[in-house]
Amino acid sequence: MLIFADMETLNFPKYEFRTRVAEGKEEIFDEQRRKWVRLTPEERVRQHMVRFLIDSKQYPAQLISNEASLTINGMSKRCDTVVYDRDMKARVILEYKAPSVSITEKTFDQIAMYNIKFQVDILIVSNGINHYCCKVNKESNSYTFLREIPSWDLIVKQ
């Protein structure tokens, strides 16, 4: 188990994760994908955010999909995380960057492109330090920033 005490502090509660070193590379066990993955700075943000959604915002773990595949304009893409409701309708898309990477308009353009396919209500972008959450207004093709990430019960009431 690793708590990441030796790395840059992220803006999340402290969590323990299963980690190991394989072939000289540090890995973390991704509970959603049920496999070991390389522990990159972006992956560290993903694992913390998913744990935060489950533990602090009561999102059902079984409805969270990491590295969700999609096709846009004939090109295969991977969305960092998608949260589905119990009817398997996508409700939230999350995009992660490493803590050293600033969140820019380009990041929002990327997640908005994924939303052409998924048509979710909530977009979340995080570099582990700064988290931005938006509610999508499909009629006006715009979004409104929220003060905090909504809890699961608010997501399914929308």
DAVENLIN-V234338 format. One record per residue. N is the residue number from 1. PSI is psi as a letter, one per 30 degrees, with the letter a starting at -180 (999 if undefined). OMEGA is omega in radians with two decimals (none if undefined). Layout:
BEGIN
N:PSI:OMEGA ; N:PSI:OMEGA
END
This chain:
BEGIN
1:k:-3.12 ; 2:k:3.13 ; 3:f:3.13 ; 4:h:3.14 ; 5:f:-3.06 ; 6:g:-3.10 ; 7:l:3.08 ; 8:k:-3.11 ; 9:k:3.09 ; 10:l:-3.13 ; 11:i:3.12 ; 12:l:2.95 ; 13:l:3.09 ; 14:k:3.12 ; 15:l:3.01 ; 16:k:-3.14 ; 17:l:3.03 ; 18:k:3.12 ; 19:l:3.07 ; 20:l:3.01 ; 21:k:3.13 ; 22:k:-3.13 ; 23:h:3.09 ; 24:g:-3.12 ; 25:k:3.10 ; 26:k:3.14 ; 27:l:3.09 ; 28:k:3.13 ; 29:k:3.11 ; 30:j:-3.11 ; 31:e:-3.12 ; 32:e:-3.14 ; 33:f:-3.13 ; 34:h:3.11 ; 35:l:3.07 ; 36:k:3.11 ; 37:l:3.14 ; 38:k:-3.11 ; 39:i:3.04 ; 40:l:3.07 ; 41:e:3.11 ; 42:e:3.12 ; 43:e:3.08 ; 44:e:3.09 ; 45:e:3.14 ; 46:e:-3.07 ; 47:e:3.09 ; 48:e:-3.12 ; 49:e:3.14 ; 50:e:3.11 ; 51:e:3.10 ; 52:e:3.13 ; 53:e:-3.11 ; 54:e:-3.02 ; 55:e:-3.02 ; 56:f:-3.06 ; 57:g:3.05 ; 58:h:3.04 ; 59:k:3.11 ; 60:k:-3.09 ; 61:e:-3.07 ; 62:f:-3.14 ; 63:g:3.14 ; 64:k:-3.12 ; 65:j:3.06 ; 66:k:3.14 ; 67:h:3.14 ; 68:k:-3.13 ; 69:k:3.04 ; 70:l:3.10 ; 71:k:3.10 ; 72:k:-3.12 ; 73:h:3.10 ; 74:g:-3.13 ; 75:k:3.09 ; 76:k:3.12 ; 77:l:3.06 ; 78:k:3.09 ; 79:k:-3.04 ; 80:e:3.10 ; 81:k:3.03 ; 82:k:3.06 ; 83:k:-3.11 ; 84:l:2.98 ; 85:a:-3.07 ; 86:f:3.05 ; 87:g:-3.14 ; 88:h:3.00 ; 89:k:3.11 ; 90:k:-3.12 ; 91:f:-3.09 ; 92:k:2.99 ; 93:k:3.09 ; 94:k:3.09 ; 95:k:-3.09 ; 96:k:2.99 ; 97:l:3.06 ; 98:l:3.14 ; 99:f:-3.13 ; 100:f:-3.09 ; 101:k:3.10 ; 102:k:3.05 ; 103:k:-3.09 ; 104:l:3.07 ; 105:e:3.11 ; 106:e:3.10 ; 107:e:3.12 ; 108:e:3.07 ; 109:e:3.14 ; 110:e:-3.11 ; 111:e:3.09 ; 112:e:3.09 ; 113:e:3.09 ; 114:e:-3.10 ; 115:f:3.01 ; 116:e:-3.14 ; 117:e:-2.99 ; 118:e:-3.14 ; 119:h:-3.14 ; 120:l:3.11 ; 121:f:-3.02 ; 122:k:3.04 ; 123:k:3.12 ; 124:k:3.08 ; 125:k:-3.11 ; 126:k:2.93 ; 127:g:3.12 ; 128:f:3.11 ; 129:e:3.09 ; 130:k:3.12 ; 131:k:3.09 ; 132:k:-3.11 ; 133:k:-3.11 ; 134:k:2.98 ; 135:k:-3.09 ; 136:k:3.02 ; 137:j:-3.04 ; 138:e:-3.12 ; 139:e:-3.10 ; 140:g:-3.14 ; 141:h:-3.13 ; 142:l:3.06 ; 143:l:-3.14 ; 144:k:3.11 ; 145:k:3.10 ; 146:l:-3.14 ; 147:f:3.14 ; 148:l:3.09 ; 149:k:-3.10 ; 150:l:3.06 ; 151:l:-3.09 ; 152:e:-3.09 ; 153:e:3.07 ; 154:e:3.12 ; 155:e:-3.05 ; 156:f:3.07 ; 157:f:-3.09 ; 158:999:none
END
